[in-house]
């Protein structure tokens, strides 16, 4: 999970100062899915879901220069769910 957090943080950090629009969100999702897919094929995680859309980014968030994302991960050989929530701001990435 430490590696997943490092990867997501790295992807998110590259979005600082980018516009909060569907293209930026899609870029994050594509990069996260690619990296998490590699971990999944190596049996590091069972499955995952990346959420960064209008359901977790309101107009207020956009006006406050915030980009919210959510990565839901199911680790291998377990029935537990791990939910990693974060916010991208002008000063960097903040994990909740």
N, C-alpha and C positions, 0 to 999 in steps of 0.2 A: 504494500500500500504506500510505502514511502516513495517507491519508484513512480507509481502512478501520480502521486501528488507532485513530484518533481517534474514529470512530463507535462501535466496539465498546467502547472505554474509557468513553465517555459513557453508553452503555446500562448497562454493568456498574456504573458508579459510582452509578447511581440505585437499585441493589439492596442497597447496604450497609445493614445493620441490618434487612433483611427476613428472614423465616424461610426456611430452606433446605428447601423443600418442592416438590412437583410444580407447584403453581400459580405460584410464583416463577420456577421454571425455564422454564415455558411462557411466561410474560410476557417473559423475556429472549429466548427463541427467536423468539417472534412479532415483537418489536421488531427483532431482528437480521435476520431474514428480510425484513422490510419494507424496512429501510434498504439491505441488500445487494442486494435485488431491484431497487431504484432504480438502484444503481450498475451492475448487470448489464444493465438495459434501456438504459442509456446507453453500453453497450459498454466499461465500465471493468473488468469481470471476465467470464470465460467462464462459470463456474459456481462454486457454493459449497455447503458443508454445515455446519450448526451442530449441535454435539453438546453437550448438557448434560442428562444423565440418570443413571440408576443405574450405567451403565458407567464413568463418570468421576467419580462422587460416591458414595463409600462411606459406611457408617455412621460410620466414624472421621472422615472429612472433615466430616460434619454435626456431630459432637460437638466438633470443633475449630473450628467456626464458619467453615468454608471452603466456598466454592461454586466448583467447577471447571468450566470451559467450554473448548470447542475449536471453532475455526472453520477449516475447510479451504477454501482458495481456489485456483481455477485461473484465473490471469490470462489476459487475452485474447492471442491469437496466440502461444501458447507451449505447451510440453508439460511445463513444470515445475509442481510442486505446492508451495504455500506453506501451512505449518501454523502457525497462531497459537494458542498455548496461554496461558491466564491463570488466575489464582486470585483470587477475591474474598474479602477478609478484612475484619475490623472497621476496619482502617486504610486501606483503599482497594483498588485493583486492582493486581496484580502480574503482569507479563508474563514468561513463562519463556523 
